[in-house]
Amino acid sequence: MSVKEYLGGGIMGLAWIAASILGLVIHVWTIVIAFLVSGLFAAVLTLIFPFLSEIYWFFKIGNNVGFGATYCVSIMAYVGLFAIGFLGGAMIASSAD
């Protein structure tokens, strides 16, 4: 294995671990926001439909408070972690040639 494969694997592995942890935190945070803003029914819907709910609350909070809100920044960081993970995967794939 080359250094590029080790580096790409490390980047990809760390990004996926961080994305998993941040994803869990964001999901719980989204449920709490839904409950505080819209009540129990919204919290249950958020629990059942996490991806759609996080997109909805991202734009709702971003439009009301601003996209610089901590919640919105954490969602953007979450998306960025996936991009970094795919970059690490691309490093592995390109060195396999």
PyMOL CGO cylinders between C-alpha atoms (Angstrom):
from pymol import cmd
from pymol.cgo import CYLINDER

trace = [
    CYLINDER, 0.00, 0.00, 0.00, 1.20, 3.47, -0.82, 0.3, 1, 1, 1, 1, 1, 1,
    CYLINDER, 1.20, 3.47, -0.82, 1.24, 6.51, 1.40, 0.3, 1, 1, 1, 1, 1, 1,
    CYLINDER, 1.24, 6.51, 1.40, -1.61, 7.94, -0.65, 0.3, 1, 1, 1, 1, 1, 1,
    CYLINDER, -1.61, 7.94, -0.65, -3.78, 4.91, 0.18, 0.3, 1, 1, 1, 1, 1, 1,
    CYLINDER, -3.78, 4.91, 0.18, -2.98, 5.14, 3.89, 0.3, 1, 1, 1, 1, 1, 1,
    CYLINDER, -2.98, 5.14, 3.89, -3.64, 8.87, 3.94, 0.3, 1, 1, 1, 1, 1, 1,
    CYLINDER, -3.64, 8.87, 3.94, -6.88, 8.52, 1.97, 0.3, 1, 1, 1, 1, 1, 1,
    CYLINDER, -6.88, 8.52, 1.97, -8.06, 5.68, 4.19, 0.3, 1, 1, 1, 1, 1, 1,
    CYLINDER, -8.06, 5.68, 4.19, -7.27, 7.67, 7.31, 0.3, 1, 1, 1, 1, 1, 1,
    CYLINDER, -7.27, 7.67, 7.31, -9.07, 10.74, 6.05, 0.3, 1, 1, 1, 1, 1, 1,
    CYLINDER, -9.07, 10.74, 6.05, -12.07, 8.70, 4.99, 0.3, 1, 1, 1, 1, 1, 1,
    CYLINDER, -12.07, 8.70, 4.99, -12.20, 6.75, 8.25, 0.3, 1, 1, 1, 1, 1, 1,
    CYLINDER, -12.20, 6.75, 8.25, -11.94, 9.81, 10.48, 0.3, 1, 1, 1, 1, 1, 1,
    CYLINDER, -11.94, 9.81, 10.48, -14.50, 11.72, 8.42, 0.3, 1, 1, 1, 1, 1, 1,
    CYLINDER, -14.50, 11.72, 8.42, -17.01, 8.84, 8.61, 0.3, 1, 1, 1, 1, 1, 1,
    CYLINDER, -17.01, 8.84, 8.61, -16.54, 8.49, 12.38, 0.3, 1, 1, 1, 1, 1, 1,
    CYLINDER, -16.54, 8.49, 12.38, -16.97, 12.24, 12.90, 0.3, 1, 1, 1, 1, 1, 1,
    CYLINDER, -16.97, 12.24, 12.90, -19.98, 12.29, 10.56, 0.3, 1, 1, 1, 1, 1, 1,
    CYLINDER, -19.98, 12.29, 10.56, -21.62, 9.43, 12.45, 0.3, 1, 1, 1, 1, 1, 1,
    CYLINDER, -21.62, 9.43, 12.45, -21.21, 11.14, 15.81, 0.3, 1, 1, 1, 1, 1, 1,
    CYLINDER, -21.21, 11.14, 15.81, -22.25, 14.54, 14.49, 0.3, 1, 1, 1, 1, 1, 1,
    CYLINDER, -22.25, 14.54, 14.49, -25.22, 12.97, 12.70, 0.3, 1, 1, 1, 1, 1, 1,
    CYLINDER, -25.22, 12.97, 12.70, -26.52, 11.50, 15.95, 0.3, 1, 1, 1, 1, 1, 1,
    CYLINDER, -26.52, 11.50, 15.95, -26.05, 14.81, 17.78, 0.3, 1, 1, 1, 1, 1, 1,
    CYLINDER, -26.05, 14.81, 17.78, -27.79, 16.75, 15.00, 0.3, 1, 1, 1, 1, 1, 1,
    CYLINDER, -27.79, 16.75, 15.00, -30.71, 14.31, 14.92, 0.3, 1, 1, 1, 1, 1, 1,
    CYLINDER, -30.71, 14.31, 14.92, -31.33, 14.60, 18.66, 0.3, 1, 1, 1, 1, 1, 1,
    CYLINDER, -31.33, 14.60, 18.66, -30.89, 18.37, 18.43, 0.3, 1, 1, 1, 1, 1, 1,
    CYLINDER, -30.89, 18.37, 18.43, -33.43, 18.52, 15.59, 0.3, 1, 1, 1, 1, 1, 1,
    CYLINDER, -33.43, 18.52, 15.59, -35.96, 16.53, 17.63, 0.3, 1, 1, 1, 1, 1, 1,
    CYLINDER, -35.96, 16.53, 17.63, -35.55, 18.95, 20.55, 0.3, 1, 1, 1, 1, 1, 1,
    CYLINDER, -35.55, 18.95, 20.55, -35.97, 21.97, 18.25, 0.3, 1, 1, 1, 1, 1, 1,
    CYLINDER, -35.97, 21.97, 18.25, -39.08, 20.46, 16.67, 0.3, 1, 1, 1, 1, 1, 1,
    CYLINDER, -39.08, 20.46, 16.67, -40.57, 19.77, 20.11, 0.3, 1, 1, 1, 1, 1, 1,
    CYLINDER, -40.57, 19.77, 20.11, -39.81, 23.24, 21.46, 0.3, 1, 1, 1, 1, 1, 1,
    CYLINDER, -39.81, 23.24, 21.46, -41.06, 25.08, 18.38, 0.3, 1, 1, 1, 1, 1, 1,
    CYLINDER, -41.06, 25.08, 18.38, -43.99, 22.95, 17.20, 0.3, 1, 1, 1, 1, 1, 1,
    CYLINDER, -43.99, 22.95, 17.20, -44.79, 20.39, 19.89, 0.3, 1, 1, 1, 1, 1, 1,
    CYLINDER, -44.79, 20.39, 19.89, -44.91, 16.65, 20.31, 0.3, 1, 1, 1, 1, 1, 1,
    CYLINDER, -44.91, 16.65, 20.31, -46.36, 15.77, 16.90, 0.3, 1, 1, 1, 1, 1, 1,
    CYLINDER, -46.36, 15.77, 16.90, -43.54, 17.61, 15.09, 0.3, 1, 1, 1, 1, 1, 1,
    CYLINDER, -43.54, 17.61, 15.09, -40.98, 15.89, 17.32, 0.3, 1, 1, 1, 1, 1, 1,
    CYLINDER, -40.98, 15.89, 17.32, -42.40, 12.47, 16.47, 0.3, 1, 1, 1, 1, 1, 1,
    CYLINDER, -42.40, 12.47, 16.47, -42.39, 13.30, 12.74, 0.3, 1, 1, 1, 1, 1, 1,
    CYLINDER, -42.39, 13.30, 12.74, -38.80, 14.46, 13.07, 0.3, 1, 1, 1, 1, 1, 1,
    CYLINDER, -38.80, 14.46, 13.07, -37.90, 11.19, 14.78, 0.3, 1, 1, 1, 1, 1, 1,
    CYLINDER, -37.90, 11.19, 14.78, -39.52, 9.17, 11.97, 0.3, 1, 1, 1, 1, 1, 1,
    CYLINDER, -39.52, 9.17, 11.97, -38.23, 11.23, 9.01, 0.3, 1, 1, 1, 1, 1, 1,
    CYLINDER, -38.23, 11.23, 9.01, -34.78, 12.47, 10.03, 0.3, 1, 1, 1, 1, 1, 1,
    CYLINDER, -34.78, 12.47, 10.03, -33.35, 13.49, 6.64, 0.3, 1, 1, 1, 1, 1, 1,
    CYLINDER, -33.35, 13.49, 6.64, -36.41, 15.43, 5.49, 0.3, 1, 1, 1, 1, 1, 1,
    CYLINDER, -36.41, 15.43, 5.49, -36.88, 17.00, 8.91, 0.3, 1, 1, 1, 1, 1, 1,
    CYLINDER, -36.88, 17.00, 8.91, -33.30, 18.20, 9.12, 0.3, 1, 1, 1, 1, 1, 1,
    CYLINDER, -33.30, 18.20, 9.12, -33.60, 19.84, 5.71, 0.3, 1, 1, 1, 1, 1, 1,
    CYLINDER, -33.60, 19.84, 5.71, -36.89, 21.46, 6.77, 0.3, 1, 1, 1, 1, 1, 1,
    CYLINDER, -36.89, 21.46, 6.77, -35.53, 22.77, 10.10, 0.3, 1, 1, 1, 1, 1, 1,
    CYLINDER, -35.53, 22.77, 10.10, -32.29, 23.91, 8.46, 0.3, 1, 1, 1, 1, 1, 1,
    CYLINDER, -32.29, 23.91, 8.46, -34.20, 26.25, 6.15, 0.3, 1, 1, 1, 1, 1, 1,
    CYLINDER, -34.20, 26.25, 6.15, -36.75, 27.24, 8.80, 0.3, 1, 1, 1, 1, 1, 1,
    CYLINDER, -36.75, 27.24, 8.80, -34.05, 28.24, 11.29, 0.3, 1, 1, 1, 1, 1, 1,
    CYLINDER, -34.05, 28.24, 11.29, -31.86, 29.71, 8.56, 0.3, 1, 1, 1, 1, 1, 1,
    CYLINDER, -31.86, 29.71, 8.56, -34.65, 31.93, 7.27, 0.3, 1, 1, 1, 1, 1, 1,
    CYLINDER, -34.65, 31.93, 7.27, -35.77, 33.04, 10.75, 0.3, 1, 1, 1, 1, 1, 1,
    CYLINDER, -35.77, 33.04, 10.75, -32.50, 33.38, 12.65, 0.3, 1, 1, 1, 1, 1, 1,
    CYLINDER, -32.50, 33.38, 12.65, -29.91, 33.33, 9.90, 0.3, 1, 1, 1, 1, 1, 1,
    CYLINDER, -29.91, 33.33, 9.90, -27.75, 30.66, 8.35, 0.3, 1, 1, 1, 1, 1, 1,
    CYLINDER, -27.75, 30.66, 8.35, -24.96, 31.60, 10.76, 0.3, 1, 1, 1, 1, 1, 1,
    CYLINDER, -24.96, 31.60, 10.76, -26.92, 29.98, 13.59, 0.3, 1, 1, 1, 1, 1, 1,
    CYLINDER, -26.92, 29.98, 13.59, -25.08, 27.18, 15.34, 0.3, 1, 1, 1, 1, 1, 1,
    CYLINDER, -25.08, 27.18, 15.34, -27.60, 24.59, 14.14, 0.3, 1, 1, 1, 1, 1, 1,
    CYLINDER, -27.60, 24.59, 14.14, -27.21, 25.62, 10.50, 0.3, 1, 1, 1, 1, 1, 1,
    CYLINDER, -27.21, 25.62, 10.50, -23.41, 25.70, 10.76, 0.3, 1, 1, 1, 1, 1, 1,
    CYLINDER, -23.41, 25.70, 10.76, -23.41, 22.19, 12.23, 0.3, 1, 1, 1, 1, 1, 1,
    CYLINDER, -23.41, 22.19, 12.23, -25.54, 20.94, 9.32, 0.3, 1, 1, 1, 1, 1, 1,
    CYLINDER, -25.54, 20.94, 9.32, -23.11, 22.52, 6.87, 0.3, 1, 1, 1, 1, 1, 1,
    CYLINDER, -23.11, 22.52, 6.87, -20.19, 20.91, 8.72, 0.3, 1, 1, 1, 1, 1, 1,
    CYLINDER, -20.19, 20.91, 8.72, -22.00, 17.58, 8.52, 0.3, 1, 1, 1, 1, 1, 1,
    CYLINDER, -22.00, 17.58, 8.52, -22.32, 17.89, 4.75, 0.3, 1, 1, 1, 1, 1, 1,
    CYLINDER, -22.32, 17.89, 4.75, -18.67, 18.95, 4.58, 0.3, 1, 1, 1, 1, 1, 1,
    CYLINDER, -18.67, 18.95, 4.58, -17.61, 15.83, 6.46, 0.3, 1, 1, 1, 1, 1, 1,
    CYLINDER, -17.61, 15.83, 6.46, -19.27, 13.69, 3.80, 0.3, 1, 1, 1, 1, 1, 1,
    CYLINDER, -19.27, 13.69, 3.80, -17.39, 15.62, 1.12, 0.3, 1, 1, 1, 1, 1, 1,
    CYLINDER, -17.39, 15.62, 1.12, -14.12, 15.00, 2.98, 0.3, 1, 1, 1, 1, 1, 1,
    CYLINDER, -14.12, 15.00, 2.98, -14.98, 11.31, 3.32, 0.3, 1, 1, 1, 1, 1, 1,
    CYLINDER, -14.98, 11.31, 3.32, -15.60, 11.01, -0.40, 0.3, 1, 1, 1, 1, 1, 1,
    CYLINDER, -15.60, 11.01, -0.40, -12.34, 12.86, -1.07, 0.3, 1, 1, 1, 1, 1, 1,
    CYLINDER, -12.34, 12.86, -1.07, -10.50, 10.25, 1.00, 0.3, 1, 1, 1, 1, 1, 1,
    CYLINDER, -10.50, 10.25, 1.00, -12.26, 7.51, -0.96, 0.3, 1, 1, 1, 1, 1, 1,
    CYLINDER, -12.26, 7.51, -0.96, -11.23, 9.16, -4.21, 0.3, 1, 1, 1, 1, 1, 1,
    CYLINDER, -11.23, 9.16, -4.21, -7.62, 9.21, -3.01, 0.3, 1, 1, 1, 1, 1, 1,
    CYLINDER, -7.62, 9.21, -3.01, -7.78, 5.46, -2.39, 0.3, 1, 1, 1, 1, 1, 1,
    CYLINDER, -7.78, 5.46, -2.39, -9.42, 4.77, -5.75, 0.3, 1, 1, 1, 1, 1, 1,
    CYLINDER, -9.42, 4.77, -5.75, -6.95, 6.89, -7.70, 0.3, 1, 1, 1, 1, 1, 1,
    CYLINDER, -6.95, 6.89, -7.70, -3.95, 5.15, -6.17, 0.3, 1, 1, 1, 1, 1, 1,
    CYLINDER, -3.95, 5.15, -6.17, -5.34, 1.71, -7.08, 0.3, 1, 1, 1, 1, 1, 1,
    CYLINDER, -5.34, 1.71, -7.08, -4.52, 2.34, -10.74, 0.3, 1, 1, 1, 1, 1, 1,
]
cmd.load_cgo(trace, "trace")
